[in-house]
């Protein structure tokens, strides 16, 4: 695969980690283009109206990457219960209908090793494991340690759909905005936690909260729905001052848990701000709601 130029959708601060990992595996990489208004317009133009916002963003990102020279696209295949598991098939269908020439590789934890071996046959499995371990170390280092509750500042928890919480271009750089408002942020969505959960390596973590969260659901739920319920419970027990629920408009798992989070926060007298996001978002309205929420909690805390 000497002539292959690989790219993938941007995913916040993890983008550089994935670029470095692919390069370390001996692949030629085109870093995914920055997400701009043009990216959004491209994705919206070629997506169904009610399709979730992350799909539109990643589709627009793929179009721009192909036009900049990428011919091998990598998309995560969640094999889960929300629409994310269908992204790569719908993106492949849409891009081919638009006339683009490319190859799209759905990547899951079950086919990761075989795909890397296919991309670079010269690598031994031992070398692949070493490079993946190095990438894991860079990922954890980039995340940094989990924050601690501050007595001086307002402490806010961030829960929601994974891509919406991780990609600043989608969430209007909410963490930066909250930092400017002198807020201590607990973003419960970390890619390392998602990887551990997918590999079932998190069995011992937050076990009590997971059991309690399942009592609110009639069976399994897709996306990050269950995680957002038990992470909210966990933050409340730690002494959080308020919770922000970020979700793409029309996201089934996040819409399903809305009344559950409402009840949990109401029962514990914890303020909750829900921010649905799509391509029609108004940043001025977003900022106003955010600033008002923080101001009210600061007064409440005093």
PyMOL commands that set and color helices and strands:
alter all, ss='L'
color gray80, all
select helices_A, chain A and resi 12-24+37-45+53-67+83-97+112-119+125-143+162-166+174-180+191-198+207-214+225-238+252-256+258-267+283-301
alter helices_A, ss='H'
color red, helices_A
select strands_A, chain A and resi 5-8+28-29+72-76+103-107+154-160+183-187+242-248+271-277
alter strands_A, ss='S'
color yellow, strands_A
deselect
rebuild
show_as cartoon
